[in-house]
Every structure is written in C-alpha cells, then in structure tokens.
Amino acid sequence: MPQLDTSTWFITILSMILTLFIMMQIKISKHTFYNNPEPVVTKTTKHLTPWETKWTKIYSPLSLPLH
C-alpha cells in the first residue's frame, strides 16, 4: 500500500487561504456603502375636524342603562 505524499499540502493550503483572502478583499472593496441617511423633516398637516373642538363622550354598550 503506497504512502500518502503530504509534502505539498502546506503550500496548497497556504495558497488556498491566500487566494480566498484576496478574493474576499476584492469582493468587499467593490461593495458600495451609502452615506449616513439624513432624517427627512416631514410636514404634519393639522386637519381641523368639528369633533376636536367639542367634548364628546363615547358610550360603551355595557355601560348603558338596561331598558
């Protein structure tokens, strides 16, 4: 049974790690990051409705007197 030749494993693994590192660096460098988004000031429009000016009471059906 022949012996497994492991003399080239070190350079193979080292070159693989180096290649993966370079590929990841290229991939990350091509990624574009956006600037910090500024908060947009939105205008709130006040709608004047008739029930806002007067006091209203909401009756719950359970709180109504029995007939």
Secondary structure, DSSP 8 states (H G I E B T S, - for coil): ------TTHHHHHHHHHHHHHHHHHHHHHT-------------------HHHHS------GGGS---
